[in-house]
Amino acid sequence: MNVLEEILQTNETFCKNPPIDYSGEDHHESKLPKKHLAIVTCMDTRLVDFLEPALGLKRGDVKIIKTAGNVIVDVFDSTIRSLLVCIYELGVNEIAIIGHHECGMAKTTSESLTKAMLEHGINSSAIKMIDKDLKEWADGFKNPEENVKKVVEDIKNNPLIPKDIKVHGLMFHPRSGKLDLLVNGY
């Protein structure tokens, strides 16, 4: 059985016998985050089913945006676009940038990605189209703590983000669940 078949089979079983009746009034959550908080964090697999409970978050509490290394590269990248929807459409008034220790982005480089893309048959002319952006993004990330501080500053200085939005910076440990405050946005 391949991964997709496994997911579909698991979903069918889940829908026939869900652990909770998600359709009932008690579990019909709004799309608006109860805590008015958006979290930008990494896509690391070790954070799945770990970050939220370690922070005491439940379904419906927050908006979570995941991306490689929680990196923001320009004033209107996809993470900023998601935050704009969170702020202007969904009532978010605080943002938490949560990096994590042992982040794989710290070891990722434009050279390693380029080599892997070429090995997978990606045309070098296609890679040349993104060369500058690839270098800025991949080579710009060396230290997870410094990246969190930079992203906090980038969001605070973004002309599209209102100045009254509180932006916090935190570090999470993917083995212990410990959270450390780097930037208090209040």
CORVENFEN-V558082 format. One line per field, one symbol per residue. ss: DSSP state (H for helix, E for strand, C for the rest). phi: phi as a letter, one per 30 degrees, with the letter a starting at -180 (. if undefined). psi: psi as a letter, one per 30 degrees, with the letter a starting at -180 (. if undefined). A space follows every 50 residues. Layout:
ss=???
phi=???
psi=???
//
This chain:
ss=CCHHHHHHHHHHHHHHCCCCCCCCHHHCCCCCCCCCEEEEEECCHHHCCC HHHHHCCCCCCEEEEEEHHHCCCCCCCHHHHHHHHHHHHHCCCEEEEEEE CCCHHHCCCHHHHHHHHHHCCCCHHHHHHHHHHHHHHHHCCCCHHHHHHH HHHHHHCCCCCCCCCEEEEEEECCCCCCEEEEECCC
phi=.ddddddddddddeddbddbddddedbddddddechbcccbddeddddhb ddddcicbejdbcbccaeihcccadbddddeddddeddcbidbbbcccdb diddddcdbdddddeddddciddddddddcedddddddddcbbedddedd deddddcddccdddddbcbbbccdccidccdcbcdd
psi=kleeeeeeeeeeeeeeikfkjfflefgjklfkkeghkkkjllgkfffkge eeeffgklkfelkkkkljghkkflfhleeeeeeeeeeffggkgkkkjjll lhkffffkleeeeeeeeefggkkfeeeefgeeeeeeeeffjejeeeeeee eeeeeegkffkkffkkklklkkkfefgkkkkekjf.
//
